[in-house]
């Protein structure tokens, strides 16, 4: 009999299972929930569910796992779930989250976005609060040490006054761009004004846009933020560039942070410019590992989760203002 925290995994596709530890650089890294759970000494993966039998067949070598096509059937077979992880397609999140409180798990960890419909997201958060079930959404950069350090430096104005943040991303907004809107909200809070450009006219009111939209955010401090969607014609790509009055940084494809420093201009006396000061590697494979450590601390020691569903609703409102 194990005293580990009992976990059920709903969704065994890419981030559920396929991007497992075979793609990681060390035993501490994990690119899938399956790997992160199995690498942890505090969790036990008891059961998995996926409507695609081909996905379930990949797990046939793990004889101890309970496997079900229907997630409701899986959860009914056991009681007292410590953690349920939802790694299913985006469009299924709301439906699962609206029903899952009936099974009364202690905590639910869901892939972003919380849901595609704003009103459903509000109902989900309200229901989880009423039931006393903890809810955590995987906006992965919040669990990366490197981004937490950047957040600290921005809060303490170590690079000077924040002037401009520009982010380019590929893919649709609901699946990829929302990562960066969350990052913007985390770094700088709620803007004074949000303007959305090039949203598809046929996208429904009250839902996250599926197209690669562009968003401008303006802050009372004068900070300008640009989140620019560049569609799917480009290779998979994102770039983050932050400019402050005495420093800044650039991140390309979540691989490394290129920091800027201020130096005098050689040709023009009295003027200064930015140049690359240093580079540091980002370890994205540790994000899920850190997330599960925080969840374990929450479940075993009542530590407060650093990422709340209410902050997910805040970024919903940024979109809803303009759609």
N, C-alpha and C positions, 0 to 999 in steps of 0.2 A: 504494500500500500504506500503510495507516494504522498508527501505533504506539499508537493508543488501546486502552484495555482493552475486550475483546470481551464483549458482554452478550447474553443470551437472556432474554426476558420471557415468562413463563407466566401467562396470564390477561389479557384485554384489555377487561375490563368497566370499572366505575366508576373505582377507584383505579389500575387498570392503564393505562387510556387515556382514558376519557370525561372525567374531571376534568382536562383538559389545560391548557396554557398560555393558552388562550383565556379561561379563567376567572381567570387570575392578574392581579395588579395591576402586576407589573413583570417584566422578563426574568429576574430572579433567583428569582422565585416559581415553585412547581410544586405542583399538587394531584394529579398522577398520576405514576406511575413513568415513563411515556412522556415526559412533559415534562421531568422531572428529568434523565433520561438524555440527552435531546437538548439540553438547556440546558448540559450539562456539557462542558467541553473536554477531559475525561480519559476519557470513555466513548464507545463506539460501539454503538448498538443494531443488532445484526446480524439477529436473528430473533425472531419472536413465535409463540406457540401459544395456541389457544383452541378448545375443542370446538364452540363456537357459531359457525357460519359467518357469521352476521349481525354478530358482533363483528369477525371478521376482515375482512369487507367494508368496514368503516370505515377500514381501513388501505390500501385499494386505491390511494390516491394516492401512497403511499410505495413507489415501485417497487424501491428497493434492498433492501427488507426481505424476508427469507424468511418465509413464512407457512405454518403447518401446523395441522391440526386436532389431531393427536396430538403431545404434547410430547416423548415418547420418540423419535419419528421425527425431530423437529427437532434434538434434541441429538445423535443418531447421525450426522447429516449433517456435523457439525463436530467438531473436537477442540480441546482446550486452551481451554475456556471460562474466562475470568477471573471472570465473575460470572453467576449465574443468579438471576433475580428471580421470586418466586412471589407472584402477586397474584390467585390463584384463590379460589373460595369457601372459607370456613372449613373445611367438612367434608372438603375434598380435601387439606388441608395434610399430614396425617400420611402418607397413601398416597404422595404425591409425594416427601416428604422421606425416607421409608424406602427409596425406590428410587433417588433421584437420586445418592447416592454412587457408584453403578455407573458414572456418566458422569464422575466425578472432576473437577468444577469446582474452582477455587481457593477460591471464596467463594459462599455462598448468602444472599440477603436475602429474608426471607419476611414477609408481612403477619401481624399478630397474628390469632389466637393461634398459638403454635407448633403446637399440635394440640389436639384435643378430648378425647383419651384420655390419661390420665396415664402409663400404662405405655408407650404408643407414644412419648410425649415423651421418656421416659427412654432408650428404645432409640435414638431419633433422635440425642440428644446424645451418647450413648456411641459410636455408629457414626461420627459426624462427627469426634469426637476421635480415634478409632482411625485414620481415613483421613487425618487432618490437613487437613480441609476447614473453613474458617472459616464460622461461622453467626451471622447477625444477625437479630433479630426487630424489626419496626417498631412499637414502642410510641412513637408520634411525639413525645410531650411530652418525652421524654428528649433529643430533638434540637433542642428550642426554646431559644433563648438566655434567654428570660424565665423559663422553669421552672428552668433551670440556676442562674440567679441566686437564685431562691427557695430552691432546694436549698442553695446556699452560705449563705444567711442563716439557714436553719433549723439547719444544722450548726454555725454559729458563734453561735447563740442571739442574733442581732442583734435579734430581736423579743421576746426574753425566753424564759422557759420555755414549751415547747409544752404546751398544755392540751387543745385539742379540734380535730379536723378532721372536717367533715361534707361529704359529697358526695352530690348527687342526680343520677341519670342516667335517661334513657329507653332503651327497647329492651331486648333480652335481655342477660343477663350475659355469655354466651360471646363475643358480638360487640362490645358496648359497655362493659359493666361491668368487663370484665377490664382495659381501659385504665387504669381508676382504681385497681383493686387493685394493678396494677404501680406506679402513681404512689405509692400509700401505702407499698409495700415499698421503693421507691427513696428516698423522703423519710425514712422512719423505721426501716427494717429489719424484722426478724421480730418480730411481737407475741408477748406471753406467752400470750395466749388469743385464739382466733377463734371467734365464734358466728355461725351462719348461720340466718336466719329466712325463712319463707315460700317455701322451695324446693319445687318440685313433687314430690310423692311418687313419680311415675312416672319421674323422671329417674334414669338408670342410675348405679350406683356407679362411681367411678373416671373420671367424665367431667365436663367443665365443664357446669354447669347452663345450660339454654337460657333459662329464665324470668328475669324481672327480680328477682333475689333481693336481700335486705338482709343486710349483714355488719357485725358489731360487732367491733372489734379493741381489745384492752386491752394497755397496755404497762406495764412495771415502773415507769417514771417517773411513772405516773399519767395519761399521755396517753390520751384516749378518741377512737377513730376510728369514724365511722359512714358506711358506704357504702350508700345507700338507692336501690333500684330502684323506679321509679314507673310502669313499664309503657309501653304504646304509646298510651294514650288521650290523653296530653298531647302537644302539639307537641314536636318534637325539642328536647331541652333537657339541659343539665347545669350544675350550679352547684357550686363549690368554696368553702368558707369555712373559714379557719384562724384560730384564736384562740390567742394567747400572752399571757404576763403583761404585756407592755408594747407590744403591737402585733398586727397580723394583716393578713389580706387576704381579698378575695372575687373570684372569677373567674366570670363568667357567659358560657356558650357559647363559651369560648375566644377572646373578643374583646378583653378588657382586664382588667388587674389593678387593683382598687380597694383601695388600702392604707388601713389604719386607723392612727390615732395616738391617744394618750391626752391628754385635756384635763380640767381641773377641771369638776365639775358646778356650774352657776350657782346652783341652788336649795339645794343641800346642801353646806355647807362641809365640807371634809375628804374628800369623795368625788370619784372621777374616773370618766370614761366614755370609750368609743371614739367617734371621729367620723372621717369620710372625710378623709384627709390628702392623697392624690394619686391620680391615675389614669394608667396607662401602657398603650399599645396593645400587643397581642400580634400577632405576625406568623406565623400558622400556615403560611402559604405557603412559608416558608423551611425548614420541618422536613425535607422530603425533600432539599432542596438541601444542607443541613448533613449529612444522613445519607450522601449519596453522596460528599461531600468526605471524610468519615471513612473510608468504604470505599476510596476512591482512595488515601488516605494509608496505609491498612493494606496494600493490594496493592503499592504502589510503594515505600513506605519502611518497611514492617513495623511501622507504628504499631499499638499495641494497641487493639482495638475496645473502646469504653467500655461497650457493652451486651453481656453474655454470655448464652448460652442457659442457663447454670446458674441465673441469676437468674430466668429463666422457670420453671424447675422449682421454685424456691422458692415462687412464688405458686401453683403447682399444689398444693403440699403444704398451703398455707393452706386451700384448698378441701377437699382430701382428708381433712383432720382431722375435718371435720364432716359430709361427705356419706356 
